[in-house]
């Protein structure tokens, strides 16, 4: 049985790129919370608890339906925040873009 097939609570932990403290600012934490709210509306997943640290995140989630794919929930949140962050950096701190860009499978 695939792990996502049951309705078991899951603990998720993930880090910011290169463990940069991107979540140290209110702005980026707000983006994360907004993305988390959107994911809760879009996916059949209950959010039981969450903690934001400057360079990583802890989530405790539980699928409401058998077969809910937690990876898609997590990917949705991470992609939403990343897109907002890249857009903000491009307009306000473009010197950061090369530091967070991976080209042809190699970190810059």
N, CA, C and O atoms as a GROMACS GRO file, in nm:
protein
  432
    1UNK      N    1   0.085  -0.118   0.000
    1UNK     CA    2   0.000   0.000   0.000
    1UNK      C    3   0.090   0.125   0.000
    1UNK      O    4   0.176   0.137   0.087
    2UNK      N    5   0.072   0.215  -0.095
    2UNK     CA    6   0.150   0.339  -0.094
    2UNK      C    7   0.122   0.421   0.032
    2UNK      O    8   0.011   0.418   0.085
    3UNK      N    9   0.222   0.492   0.077
    3UNK     CA   10   0.210   0.568   0.201
    3UNK      C   11   0.096   0.669   0.194
    3UNK      O   12   0.029   0.692   0.294
    4UNK      N   13   0.074   0.730   0.078
    4UNK     CA   14  -0.032   0.829   0.064
    4UNK      C   15  -0.171   0.766   0.055
    4UNK      O   16  -0.271   0.838   0.057
    5UNK      N   17  -0.180   0.634   0.047
    5UNK     CA   18  -0.309   0.570   0.028
    5UNK      C   19  -0.393   0.567   0.156
    5UNK      O   20  -0.516   0.558   0.149
    6UNK      N   21  -0.329   0.576   0.272
    6UNK     CA   22  -0.408   0.574   0.395
    6UNK      C   23  -0.431   0.716   0.446
    6UNK      O   24  -0.378   0.813   0.391
    7UNK      N   25  -0.509   0.727   0.551
    7UNK     CA   26  -0.543   0.859   0.607
    7UNK      C   27  -0.466   0.881   0.737
    7UNK      O   28  -0.524   0.920   0.838
    8UNK      N   29  -0.338   0.856   0.733
    8UNK     CA   30  -0.252   0.868   0.849
    8UNK      C   31  -0.192   1.008   0.859
    8UNK      O   32  -0.147   1.062   0.758
    9UNK      N   33  -0.190   1.067   0.977
    9UNK     CA   34  -0.124   1.197   0.991
    9UNK      C   35   0.022   1.190   0.948
    9UNK      O   36   0.089   1.088   0.965
   10UNK      N   37   0.068   1.300   0.892
   10UNK     CA   38   0.206   1.306   0.841
   10UNK      C   39   0.276   1.428   0.899
   10UNK      O   40   0.218   1.536   0.909
   11UNK      N   41   0.400   1.409   0.935
   11UNK     CA   42   0.485   1.519   0.977
   11UNK      C   43   0.576   1.555   0.860
   11UNK      O   44   0.648   1.470   0.809
   12UNK      N   45   0.571   1.680   0.818
   12UNK     CA   46   0.652   1.727   0.706
   12UNK      C   47   0.750   1.831   0.757
   12UNK      O   48   0.713   1.922   0.831
   13UNK      N   49   0.874   1.818   0.716
   13UNK     CA   50   0.976   1.919   0.746
   13UNK      C   51   1.049   1.947   0.617
   13UNK      O   52   1.092   1.854   0.548
   14UNK      N   53   1.064   2.074   0.582
   14UNK     CA   54   1.143   2.108   0.465
   14UNK      C   55   1.214   2.240   0.488
   14UNK      O   56   1.168   2.327   0.562
   15UNK      N   57   1.328   2.252   0.421
   15UNK     CA   58   1.417   2.367   0.440
   15UNK      C   59   1.411   2.462   0.322
   15UNK      O   60   1.372   2.425   0.211
   16UNK      N   61   1.449   2.586   0.348
   16UNK     CA   62   1.467   2.684   0.242
   16UNK      C   63   1.592   2.645   0.161
   16UNK      O   64   1.680   2.576   0.210
   17UNK      N   65   1.595   2.692   0.039
   17UNK     CA   66   1.708   2.666  -0.049
   17UNK      C   67   1.839   2.704   0.019
   17UNK      O   68   1.855   2.816   0.069
   18UNK      N   69   1.933   2.609   0.021
   18UNK     CA   70   2.064   2.627   0.083
   18UNK      C   71   2.055   2.674   0.228
   18UNK      O   72   2.150   2.732   0.283
   19UNK      N   73   1.941   2.649   0.289
   19UNK     CA   74   1.913   2.688   0.428
   19UNK      C   75   1.928   2.838   0.452
   19UNK      O   76   1.959   2.882   0.563
   20UNK      N   77   1.905   2.917   0.347
   20UNK     CA   78   1.901   3.062   0.365
   20UNK      C   79   1.782   3.095   0.456
   20UNK      O   80   1.679   3.028   0.447
   21UNK      N   81   1.793   3.194   0.542
   21UNK     CA   82   1.683   3.229   0.633
   21UNK      C   83   1.576   3.315   0.564
   21UNK      O   84   1.546   3.426   0.609
   22UNK      N   85   1.520   3.262   0.457
   22UNK     CA   86   1.421   3.337   0.381
   22UNK      C   87   1.293   3.365   0.460
   22UNK      O   88   1.222   3.460   0.430
   23UNK      N   89   1.264   3.283   0.560
   23UNK     CA   90   1.141   3.301   0.638
   23UNK      C   91   1.163   3.386   0.763
   23UNK      O   92   1.082   3.382   0.856
   24UNK      N   93   1.271   3.462   0.765
   24UNK     CA   94   1.298   3.549   0.879
   24UNK      C   95   1.220   3.680   0.871
   24UNK      O   96   1.207   3.751   0.971
   25UNK      N   97   1.168   3.712   0.754
   25UNK     CA   98   1.096   3.838   0.734
   25UNK      C   99   0.945   3.816   0.738
   25UNK      O  100   0.896   3.712   0.696
   26UNK      N  101   0.873   3.914   0.790
   26UNK     CA  102   0.727   3.906   0.794
   26UNK      C  103   0.669   3.885   0.654
   26UNK      O  104   0.572   3.811   0.637
   27UNK      N  105   0.727   3.952   0.556
   27UNK     CA  106   0.677   3.944   0.418
   27UNK      C  107   0.676   3.799   0.369
   27UNK      O  108   0.574   3.752   0.318
   28UNK      N  109   0.786   3.727   0.384
   28UNK     CA  110   0.792   3.590   0.334
   28UNK      C  111   0.710   3.495   0.419
   28UNK      O  112   0.654   3.398   0.368
   29UNK      N  113   0.702   3.522   0.548
   29UNK     CA  114   0.615   3.438   0.633
   29UNK      C  115   0.469   3.456   0.592
   29UNK      O  116   0.392   3.360   0.591
   30UNK      N  117   0.431   3.579   0.560
   30UNK     CA  118   0.294   3.606   0.514
   30UNK      C  119   0.266   3.531   0.383
   30UNK      O  120   0.159   3.472   0.367
   31UNK      N  121   0.363   3.532   0.290
   31UNK     CA  122   0.346   3.457   0.165
   31UNK      C  123   0.325   3.309   0.194
   31UNK      O  124   0.240   3.244   0.133
   32UNK      N  125   0.402   3.256   0.290
   32UNK     CA  126   0.390   3.114   0.323
   32UNK      C  127   0.252   3.084   0.380
   32UNK      O  128   0.187   2.988   0.340
   33UNK      N  129   0.207   3.166   0.474
   33UNK     CA  130   0.076   3.143   0.536
   33UNK      C  131  -0.036   3.153   0.432
   33UNK      O  132  -0.129   3.073   0.434
   34UNK      N  133  -0.027   3.249   0.342
   34UNK     CA  134  -0.128   3.262   0.235
   34UNK      C  135  -0.128   3.138   0.146
   34UNK      O  136  -0.235   3.088   0.110
   35UNK      N  137  -0.010   3.089   0.110
   35UNK     CA  138  -0.002   2.968   0.027
   35UNK      C  139  -0.057   2.847   0.101
   35UNK      O  140  -0.122   2.762   0.041
   36UNK      N  141  -0.031   2.839   0.229
   36UNK     CA  142  -0.082   2.729   0.310
   36UNK      C  143  -0.235   2.733   0.315
   36UNK      O  144  -0.300   2.629   0.306
   37UNK      N  145  -0.292   2.852   0.329
   37UNK     CA  146  -0.438   2.866   0.329
   37UNK      C  147  -0.497   2.824   0.194
   37UNK      O  148  -0.599   2.756   0.190
   38UNK      N  149  -0.433   2.863   0.085
   38UNK     CA  150  -0.479   2.824  -0.049
   38UNK      C  151  -0.471   2.672  -0.066
   38UNK      O  152  -0.562   2.612  -0.124
   39UNK      N  153  -0.364   2.612  -0.018
   39UNK     CA  154  -0.349   2.466  -0.030
   39UNK      C  155  -0.456   2.393   0.051
   39UNK      O  156  -0.507   2.290   0.007
   40UNK      N  157  -0.490   2.446   0.167
   40UNK     CA  158  -0.594   2.384   0.250
   40UNK      C  159  -0.730   2.386   0.179
   40UNK      O  160  -0.810   2.294   0.195
   41UNK      N  161  -0.755   2.491   0.101
   41UNK     CA  162  -0.880   2.500   0.026
   41UNK      C  163  -0.880   2.408  -0.095
   41UNK      O  164  -0.984   2.356  -0.134
   42UNK      N  165  -0.764   2.388  -0.153
   42UNK     CA  166  -0.754   2.315  -0.279
   42UNK      C  167  -0.740   2.163  -0.261
   42UNK      O  168  -0.788   2.087  -0.346
   43UNK      N  169  -0.677   2.119  -0.154
   43UNK     CA  170  -0.648   1.977  -0.134
   43UNK      C  171  -0.724   1.922  -0.015
   43UNK      O  172  -0.750   1.995   0.081
   44UNK      N  173  -0.761   1.793  -0.018
   44UNK     CA  174  -0.833   1.732   0.094
   44UNK      C  175  -0.737   1.694   0.207
   44UNK      O  176  -0.718   1.576   0.238
   45UNK      N  177  -0.678   1.796   0.267
   45UNK     CA  178  -0.578   1.776   0.372
   45UNK      C  179  -0.609   1.870   0.488
   45UNK      O  180  -0.630   1.990   0.468
   46UNK      N  181  -0.612   1.815   0.609
   46UNK     CA  182  -0.628   1.897   0.729
   46UNK      C  183  -0.491   1.936   0.781
   46UNK      O  184  -0.399   1.854   0.784
   47UNK      N  185  -0.478   2.060   0.822
   47UNK     CA  186  -0.354   2.109   0.882
   47UNK      C  187  -0.374   2.109   1.032
   47UNK      O  188  -0.456   2.185   1.084
   48UNK      N  189  -0.300   2.025   1.102
   48UNK     CA  190  -0.316   2.013   1.247
   48UNK      C  191  -0.225   2.109   1.323
   48UNK      O  192  -0.263   2.161   1.428
   49UNK      N  193  -0.106   2.130   1.271
   49UNK     CA  194  -0.011   2.220   1.339
   49UNK      C  195   0.096   2.263   1.239
   49UNK      O  196   0.122   2.194   1.140
   50UNK      N  197   0.156   2.378   1.267
   50UNK     CA  198   0.265   2.424   1.182
   50UNK      C  199   0.355   2.518   1.260
   50UNK      O  200   0.312   2.588   1.351
   51UNK      N  201   0.483   2.517   1.220
   51UNK     CA  202   0.583   2.604   1.281
   51UNK      C  203   0.671   2.657   1.169
   51UNK      O  204   0.723   2.580   1.088
   52UNK      N  205   0.688   2.788   1.166
   52UNK     CA  206   0.780   2.850   1.070
   52UNK      C  207   0.905   2.892   1.146
   52UNK      O  208   0.898   2.965   1.244
   53UNK      N  209   1.019   2.845   1.099
   53UNK     CA  210   1.149   2.887   1.150
   53UNK      C  211   1.214   2.969   1.039
   53UNK      O  212   1.168   2.965   0.925
   54UNK      N  213   1.319   3.044   1.069
   54UNK     CA  214   1.379   3.129   0.964
   54UNK      C  215   1.422   3.054   0.838
   54UNK      O  216   1.414   3.109   0.728
   55UNK      N  217   1.469   2.930   0.854
   55UNK     CA  218   1.520   2.858   0.737
   55UNK      C  219   1.452   2.723   0.712
   55UNK      O  220   1.495   2.649   0.624
   56UNK      N  221   1.349   2.691   0.788
   56UNK     CA  222   1.276   2.566   0.762
   56UNK      C  223   1.134   2.572   0.819
   56UNK      O  224   1.098   2.665   0.891
   57UNK      N  225   1.056   2.469   0.784
   57UNK     CA  226   0.914   2.464   0.818
   57UNK      C  227   0.880   2.324   0.871
   57UNK      O  228   0.934   2.224   0.823
   58UNK      N  229   0.792   2.318   0.969
   58UNK     CA  230   0.735   2.192   1.017
   58UNK      C  231   0.584   2.199   0.998
   58UNK      O  232   0.521   2.298   1.036
   59UNK      N  233   0.526   2.096   0.940
   59UNK     CA  234   0.381   2.086   0.924
   59UNK      C  235   0.335   1.951   0.978
   59UNK      O  236   0.405   1.850   0.960
   60UNK      N  237   0.221   1.947   1.042
   60UNK     CA  238   0.155   1.823   1.079
   60UNK      C  239   0.022   1.823   1.005
   60UNK      O  240  -0.066   1.904   1.034
   61UNK      N  241   0.008   1.731   0.911
   61UNK     CA  242  -0.109   1.727   0.824
   61UNK      C  243  -0.172   1.589   0.828
   61UNK      O  244  -0.108   1.490   0.864
   62UNK      N  245  -0.300   1.584   0.792
   62UNK     CA  246  -0.370   1.457   0.784
   62UNK      C  247  -0.465   1.460   0.664
   62UNK      O  248  -0.550   1.548   0.655
   63UNK      N  249  -0.450   1.364   0.572
   63UNK     CA  250  -0.541   1.358   0.458
   63UNK      C  251  -0.684   1.333   0.504
   63UNK      O  252  -0.707   1.251   0.594
   64UNK      N  253  -0.780   1.402   0.444
   64UNK     CA  254  -0.921   1.379   0.475
   64UNK      C  255  -0.977   1.264   0.393
   64UNK      O  256  -1.081   1.206   0.427
   65UNK      N  257  -0.908   1.230   0.284
   65UNK     CA  258  -0.955   1.124   0.194
   65UNK      C  259  -0.843   1.023   0.172
   65UNK      O  260  -0.725   1.058   0.172
   66UNK      N  261  -0.882   0.899   0.153
   66UNK     CA  262  -0.785   0.798   0.113
   66UNK      C  263  -0.732   0.834  -0.024
   66UNK      O  264  -0.809   0.867  -0.115
   67UNK      N  265  -0.602   0.828  -0.040
   67UNK     CA  266  -0.541   0.857  -0.169
   67UNK      C  267  -0.501   1.002  -0.188
   67UNK      O  268  -0.449   1.038  -0.294
   68UNK      N  269  -0.524   1.087  -0.089
   68UNK     CA  270  -0.479   1.227  -0.100
   68UNK      C  271  -0.327   1.228  -0.108
   68UNK      O  272  -0.260   1.162  -0.027
   69UNK      N  273  -0.273   1.300  -0.203
   69UNK     CA  274  -0.129   1.299  -0.223
   69UNK      C  275  -0.067   1.418  -0.152
   69UNK      O  276  -0.079   1.533  -0.195
   70UNK      N  277  -0.002   1.389  -0.041
   70UNK     CA  278   0.057   1.493   0.042
   70UNK      C  279   0.167   1.567  -0.032
   70UNK      O  280   0.185   1.687  -0.012
   71UNK      N  281   0.241   1.498  -0.118
   71UNK     CA  282   0.347   1.563  -0.194
   71UNK      C  283   0.295   1.675  -0.282
   71UNK      O  284   0.363   1.776  -0.301
   72UNK      N  285   0.176   1.658  -0.337
   72UNK     CA  286   0.117   1.764  -0.420
   72UNK      C  287   0.078   1.884  -0.334
   72UNK      O  288   0.096   1.999  -0.376
   73UNK      N  289   0.027   1.858  -0.216
   73UNK     CA  290  -0.005   1.965  -0.120
   73UNK      C  291   0.121   2.044  -0.087
   73UNK      O  292   0.122   2.167  -0.095
   74UNK      N  293   0.226   1.973  -0.050
   74UNK     CA  294   0.353   2.037  -0.014
   74UNK      C  295   0.413   2.111  -0.133
   74UNK      O  296   0.459   2.224  -0.119
   75UNK      N  297   0.412   2.049  -0.250
   75UNK     CA  298   0.466   2.112  -0.369
   75UNK      C  299   0.392   2.239  -0.406
   75UNK      O  300   0.453   2.337  -0.448
   76UNK      N  301   0.260   2.238  -0.390
   76UNK     CA  302   0.179   2.356  -0.419
   76UNK      C  303   0.223   2.473  -0.331
   76UNK      O  304   0.244   2.584  -0.380
   77UNK      N  305   0.238   2.448  -0.201
   77UNK     CA  306   0.277   2.553  -0.108
   77UNK      C  307   0.416   2.607  -0.145
   77UNK      O  308   0.436   2.728  -0.155
   78UNK      N  309   0.510   2.517  -0.164
   78UNK     CA  310   0.648   2.559  -0.193
   78UNK      C  311   0.657   2.637  -0.324
   78UNK      O  312   0.729   2.736  -0.332
   79UNK      N  313   0.585   2.592  -0.426
   79UNK     CA  314   0.591   2.661  -0.555
   79UNK      C  315   0.530   2.801  -0.545
   79UNK      O  316   0.586   2.896  -0.600
   80UNK      N  317   0.417   2.814  -0.476
   80UNK     CA  318   0.353   2.945  -0.462
   80UNK      C  319   0.446   3.046  -0.394
   80UNK      O  320   0.461   3.159  -0.439
   81UNK      N  321   0.509   3.002  -0.287
   81UNK     CA  322   0.599   3.091  -0.214
   81UNK      C  323   0.722   3.124  -0.298
   81UNK      O  324   0.766   3.239  -0.302
   82UNK      N  325   0.777   3.024  -0.365
   82UNK     CA  326   0.897   3.046  -0.447
   82UNK      C  327   0.868   3.146  -0.559
   82UNK      O  328   0.950   3.235  -0.586
   83UNK      N  329   0.754   3.133  -0.624
   83UNK     CA  330   0.721   3.226  -0.733
   83UNK      C  331   0.706   3.370  -0.681
   83UNK      O  332   0.752   3.464  -0.745
   84UNK      N  333   0.643   3.385  -0.566
   84UNK     CA  334   0.630   3.520  -0.509
   84UNK      C  335   0.766   3.575  -0.471
   84UNK      O  336   0.796   3.692  -0.497
   85UNK      N  337   0.849   3.492  -0.411
   85UNK     CA  338   0.981   3.536  -0.368
   85UNK      C  339   1.068   3.576  -0.487
   85UNK      O  340   1.135   3.679  -0.483
   86UNK      N  341   1.066   3.497  -0.592
   86UNK     CA  342   1.146   3.528  -0.710
   86UNK      C  343   1.098   3.657  -0.775
   86UNK      O  344   1.179   3.740  -0.817
   87UNK      N  345   0.967   3.675  -0.782
   87UNK     CA  346   0.913   3.799  -0.837
   87UNK      C  347   0.955   3.921  -0.755
   87UNK      O  348   0.992   4.024  -0.810
   88UNK      N  349   0.949   3.906  -0.623
   88UNK     CA  350   0.989   4.017  -0.536
   88UNK      C  351   1.138   4.045  -0.552
   88UNK      O  352   1.178   4.161  -0.563
   89UNK      N  353   1.219   3.940  -0.553
   89UNK     CA  354   1.364   3.959  -0.568
   89UNK      C  355   1.399   4.024  -0.701
   89UNK      O  356   1.485   4.112  -0.706
   90UNK      N  357   1.332   3.984  -0.807
   90UNK     CA  358   1.361   4.041  -0.939
   90UNK      C  359   1.339   4.192  -0.940
   90UNK      O  360   1.414   4.264  -1.005
   91UNK      N  361   1.240   4.239  -0.868
   91UNK     CA  362   1.211   4.382  -0.866
   91UNK      C  363   1.280   4.461  -0.757
   91UNK      O  364   1.297   4.582  -0.770
   92UNK      N  365   1.321   4.394  -0.650
   92UNK     CA  366   1.374   4.465  -0.534
   92UNK      C  367   1.517   4.431  -0.494
   92UNK      O  368   1.585   4.512  -0.431
   93UNK      N  369   1.562   4.314  -0.530
   93UNK     CA  370   1.699   4.271  -0.494
   93UNK      C  371   1.751   4.175  -0.602
   93UNK      O  372   1.780   4.059  -0.573
   94UNK      N  373   1.764   4.224  -0.726
   94UNK     CA  374   1.802   4.136  -0.837
   94UNK      C  375   1.937   4.069  -0.821
   94UNK      O  376   1.963   3.967  -0.885
   95UNK      N  377   2.024   4.123  -0.737
   95UNK     CA  378   2.153   4.060  -0.714
   95UNK      C  379   2.140   3.922  -0.648
   95UNK      O  380   2.234   3.843  -0.650
   96UNK      N  381   2.024   3.893  -0.588
   96UNK     CA  382   2.000   3.763  -0.526
   96UNK      C  383   1.968   3.654  -0.629
   96UNK      O  384   1.991   3.536  -0.601
   97UNK      N  385   1.916   3.690  -0.743
   97UNK     CA  386   1.871   3.590  -0.841
   97UNK      C  387   1.982   3.491  -0.878
   97UNK      O  388   1.956   3.371  -0.875
   98UNK      N  389   2.103   3.534  -0.911
   98UNK     CA  390   2.208   3.435  -0.942
   98UNK      C  391   2.242   3.344  -0.825
   98UNK      O  392   2.284   3.230  -0.845
   99UNK      N  393   2.224   3.392  -0.703
   99UNK     CA  394   2.256   3.312  -0.584
   99UNK      C  395   2.158   3.197  -0.563
   99UNK      O  396   2.190   3.100  -0.495
  100UNK      N  397   2.039   3.209  -0.619
  100UNK     CA  398   1.938   3.104  -0.598
  100UNK      C  399   1.901   3.033  -0.728
  100UNK      O  400   1.801   2.962  -0.733
  101UNK      N  401   1.982   3.050  -0.831
  101UNK     CA  402   1.953   2.990  -0.961
  101UNK      C  403   2.038   2.866  -0.983
  101UNK      O  404   2.159   2.867  -0.959
  102UNK      N  405   1.974   2.760  -1.029
  102UNK     CA  406   2.043   2.638  -1.067
  102UNK      C  407   2.043   2.632  -1.219
  102UNK      O  408   1.936   2.638  -1.281
  103UNK      N  409   2.161   2.621  -1.280
  103UNK     CA  410   2.174   2.617  -1.425
  103UNK      C  411   2.230   2.481  -1.465
  103UNK      O  412   2.335   2.440  -1.416
  104UNK      N  413   2.160   2.412  -1.554
  104UNK     CA  414   2.204   2.283  -1.608
  104UNK      C  415   2.244   2.186  -1.497
  104UNK      O  416   2.345   2.117  -1.507
  105UNK      N  417   2.164   2.181  -1.392
  105UNK     CA  418   2.187   2.084  -1.286
  105UNK      C  419   2.298   2.121  -1.189
  105UNK      O  420   2.332   2.041  -1.102
  106UNK      N  421   2.354   2.239  -1.202
  106UNK     CA  422   2.461   2.282  -1.112
  106UNK      C  423   2.417   2.406  -1.036
  106UNK      O  424   2.353   2.495  -1.091
  107UNK      N  425   2.453   2.411  -0.910
  107UNK     CA  426   2.421   2.529  -0.830
  107UNK      C  427   2.516   2.641  -0.869
  107UNK      O  428   2.634   2.618  -0.893
  108UNK      N  429   2.463   2.762  -0.875
  108UNK     CA  430   2.549   2.877  -0.907
  108UNK      C  431   2.621   2.926  -0.784
  108UNK      O  432   2.697   3.022  -0.792
   0.00000   0.00000   0.00000
